Amino acid sequence: MIEPDDYGLSPEETLARVGDPTRARDHKAFWNRQWSAVIESDRPVLSPRVEPEATDPTATHEFSSLRHTKIGCRLVEPDSPVQGIVVLLHGYEQVPTLEAQTDSERSLLDHGLALLAIRVRGFPGSPRQTQDGLPLGGSPGSGWITQGLDAPEEGLAGAEVWVAPLAVADVIDACRAARNWLIDRNLDDAMIALKGSSLGASLAINAVAALNGRLPHETVVDRLVIGLPTLSDWPWRAVHPAPRSGTGAEIESLLERMPENRRQMILDRLRLIDPVTHAPQVRIPVLAKLAQRDDIAPAPAAAAAFNALGSDPGRRWRFITPYGHFDGGLANARRHALFEHCAADFLNPTLAPNQTMRPWHDRLNFSNKSDEPNA
């Protein structure tokens, strides 16, 4: 198999990449308008799903998001008293069922954490009744990410058609629904965490940034776990080879069909959800998985998203794997598995983040040594 491109950078240069923080022309106006639309919609609450959705019948609950879209989700509660809740997002391809995802995260239940796995609009488990023609996401080449991206209208009117910012709204409302679920159980001080990989990591950064400062003295999300964020650093990506699959490949295919003026409009639109431009507003504790090479989420662009985070250096940690989405052999697979153990410790609500991460400090960087954390 062909290894992912290193873009002529050493691993150290890849991980040190700093992206262009310049926002799109309509960034502030768009997100202020988007936020107003979100909070003017119904108070998002988790309701039991009465009629199973054929695309994923394992959804147990749903909530109403922007434009009255019903978002499917699965809620699993711990046997012990609830100490918090983790909102689980998903990637772009090979998306598991909601049941399979919560089963893979069952170790978090031991910390007294409830699990809320969601599917943003257009993915299995979430009905597609609000946008005609929205393709079903979750499989290779679905075309979900480009739905509305090439809308011919300029400015806010065109940007509001694109599905990706609507998916960010779904994540925002998932966090609000999780918060309301805790409040309704008199658990106002319980921890809310957000965990997402690939597409989910990018949506998570956008959502946390949008929530920052919206409620007095409250961040809504207390801890963030992200892995291999894609959709990052478009000024850099526009002049480098596109990934061979995933969101980047589908977007590049669209760009190649566009005349130059339309291409520039689309690139500017992509900046609206570029994690590099949103990350400075993320100031909570963050654990991130980054790769030295990746064939879906280009490693320099993913690193740029992490390096743009507004969290203090002592409140953000990066866990390095040799390869990201690419099958890099047994050592690589072990690092990915070890990250999940690290993330479970990081999300322990009974300990402060710096306490949970202390035993992991000498295992965050990839080496050929034993990958067991210190005692």
N, C-alpha and C positions, 0 to 999 in steps of 0.2 A: 504494500500500500504506500501511496505517496504521502510523506509527512506534510503537515501544515506549513505554510510559508512563515519564515521568520522575519520577512520584510527587511533583511539586511541588518537586523538588530541583535545584539547579544541579549541573553535573558535579563541581565541587569538593566540594559537600556529599555527593553520591553516593559518591565515592571515600573520603570521610572517615568514612563511616558506621561506628559502633561498635555491635555487637549485644549482646543480653542474654546474659551468660555463665552464667546460672543453669542448673544441670543438672537433669535429670529426677530424680524422687524415688528411683528405683531404679538410677540411673546406675552408681554404684560397684559395687553388688552384681551388676548384670547383666554388666558388662564383666569383672569378676574371674571370674565364673562362665563367661563366654564364653571368656576366655583359657585358663582351666583345661581347658575342653573341647577347645580347639585343640591345646594342647601334649600332651594325653593321647592324641591321635589318632596315627596312624602318622607317622613321619618323612617329610615330603614330599620326594620325589625325582622328577626328570623322567624319564619312561619313554617310549620310542617308542610311538606309537599304532599298534596292530596292525590294528584294524578301523576304517575311516573312519566318521565321524559324518555322516549324510546332510545335516544342517543346515549343516555347513561341513566339507567333506572336505579343506580345506587345512591342518587341524591336523596337526602332525607329532608332537606329544608330549602327554602328560597327566600329572597328578599327583593324588594323593588329598587331598581337603580334608575339612573338618568334616562329620561324619555320612557319611563314606565316599563323598562325592560326587566323581566323576571330572571334573576341570576340564581342558577342552581348551585347547591352546596351540600356538604355533608358535615354534620356536627357529631362529634364523639366526645363524651364527657368522661372524666376520670372517675374511678371508684372512690377515691379519697376526696376531701373537700377541695373545691376549685380554688387554685391560687392565681389563675390567669388563663389566657386564651391565645393560641397561635393561629393566625390566618395564613393558610398555605396556598400559594399560587402555583402556576404550572408553566411549562415551557411551550414551545411552538409545535414540535413534531413528536410523534410517539407518546402522546399524552395518555397516562394511565386512567383507569376509572377512578372516580372519587373514592370508592371503597379501597382500591389497591393503594392509593396514595396515603390515606389515613392509616392503613395497616402498616405501611412502611415507616410511619412516624410514631408508632405506639409507645416507644420508649419515653416520649415526652409526657405521656399520661402518668408516668411514675413520679413526675415533678408536680403533679396536681394541675396540669395544664389541659384545658379542653382544646380540641382540634377543630378548626373550621376550614375545610378545603373548599375552594370555590372554583368556578369556571366562568371566565369573562364571556361576554356575549359572543355568540357564534361558535363556541366550543361545546363539545358533548356535555350534556347536562343542563345547558342554558338554552331555552327556546329562542327561536330566531324570528319572533313575530313582529319586531319593530323595524326591520330593515329588509326590504325585498331584495333578494339576490345576494345576501350576505352568505358567503360560502361557509361550509362546515369546517372549522379549523381542527388541528390536532394530527393531521397526516401530512406527509411530504408533498410539497407543491400545491397546497390547498388554495393559495391566493388570498388568504384572509388578510395578511398584513397590507396588501396593496388596495384593499377595498376602499374606494373613495379617495385614495392618495392622489390620483390624477384628476380630481375634479377640476374643471376648467375655470371655475370662479376664483378670482384672486382674493386675498385678504381673509377675513374671518369667515365669510360665507363658504369659501372653498374648504378651509381647514376643518370646519365643523362637520363636514361630511365624512371625513376620514375616520375609520373605525378605531384606530389606536388610541386617540385621546378619549374616546368613549369608554374604552377598556380601562384607562386610568381612572375614570369616574367610577367604574365598577369596583375597582380596588379601594378607592376612597370610601365608597358606600359599604364595602365589606368591613372595613375597619370601624366605621360608624355603627354598623349593625352589631359587630362584636362588642363595642363599647356599650351600646344600649342593652345587649344581652346581660352584661355584667351589672349594669346599673339596676336593671329590673330584678336582680337577685341580691341587691344591696352589697355589691362587691365593687364599689366605685374605685377603690385603690388597687384592685388586682391588675397584674401586668397584662399588657397587650403587646404581642410581638407579631412581626410580619416576616415571612420566609418565602423566597422565590428564587428560581434559577433561570438563566437564559432570558427569554422574553419576560418571565415573571420577575426577574431581578430588575429589569429596566422599568417595568410598570411600578414596582415597589418603590424605587427611588423617586419616580415622579409623584407617586401618591403621598409619600412621607413629606416631600418638599411642599406639596400643596396643603397638607394639613398643618405644617409648622406655623405657629403663631395665630391660628384661627380661633382657638379657644384660650381664654386667659389662664395662664399658669398650668397649661396642660398640652402635652405633645400628641396626645391620643395614642400614638405608637411609641412604646418604650424601648424596644430593641428590634434591630433589623438584621436578618441573615440573608445574604445574597450570594449567588454563584454565577460566574461567567456572564456578566451582563452584556447583552447585545444591544443593537440600535444606538451605539455610542460613537461620538467623535466623527460626525459626518464630513467636516472639512478635510480631515485626514483620509477617511475612507473613500472620498470621491476621487482621489488621485492614486489609489492603491488597488491591486487586484481584489475583486469581490470574492467572498466565500463561495464554495461550490454548492452549498445547500443552505436551507434555513431562510430566515427573513432577509438576510443580506443578498442572497442569490435572487430571490423573487423581486426585491426592490431594484437590483441592478438590471434585471431583465426588463423591467418597466422603463427604467431610465434610458436604456439603449434604444427603445422605440420612440423616444420623445425628441422633438426638435429642441435646439439649444435653449430657447426662451422658456419652454415648458420644463425642461430639465432643471434649470435654475430655480424655477418656482417650486418644484417638487423637493429639491435639496433644501430650500429654505423652510418648507413645510416640515421636513424631517427634523429640523432643528427644534421644532416645538416640543418634541418629546425626547430630545437627546439628553440622556442622563448627565452628561458633562455639564450642561447648562442648569440642571435642576439640583445636582449633588451639593452645591454650596449651601443650600437651604436645609440639608439633612444634618442635624446636629446631635443626634442620639447615638448611643453605642451601636457599632456596626461590626459584624464579622463577615468577611468576604472571601470567597474562593476565587482565586485568579490562576490562570494557566500561563506557562511560558510560551506555548504555542497552541493555537486552536484553529480548526477549519470551519467553524460556524460563527463563533463570536471572536473576531480577530483579537488576539491577545493584547497588542498595544492599545487598542481602542477600549477594551474592557478595563485595562489598568488605568487609563485616563479617567474613567468614571470613578474609580476608587480614589484616585489621587485628588479629585475635585471635591470630595466630601468635606462638608463643613464641620464634621465632628473633630474634636481635639485629637491630636496624635495619640494620647493616652486612652482614647475611647473608641479606637478603631483598630482592627486587627485583620491582616491578610494571610490567608492560608494558601500556599503555593502548591500547584500540581504541575508535573511536566507537560501534560496535554489536557485540553479541555474536553470538548465533545468527541474528540478523536480517540479511537481505541489504541492506546499506547502501551498495551501489555500489562503484565501482572503488577509491576511496581506502581504503575499509574492507577490501576484499579484499586490498589490498596490505599493510595493517597485519597482517592475520592471517598472510599468507605470510611477512612479515618476522619475525614472532614465531617461526616455525619455524626460521629461520636463527639467531635469538638463542638459542633453546633448544638447538640443536645445538652452538653455541659454549659455552654454559653447562655442557653435559654432557661437555666435553672432559676426560678423566681425567688428562691430563698437566699441567693447569694448575689452580691454586686458583680457586675460584668468583669471588673478587673480581678476579682477573686476567682471567678470561674475560669479565667484565661491564664492565670499564673502557672498552673502545671503544664500548659501547652506552649509556653514561650519558645522553647528550643526545638519544637516540632512544627512550627508554622512554616518554615522554609524547607523545601525539598532537599533531602540528602539520602545517601545510601545506608544510613544508620537505621537502627531499629525505629519503627514508627510508633512505638508505644509511648504514651505521655508519661511524664515524671510522676512519681507518687506525691 
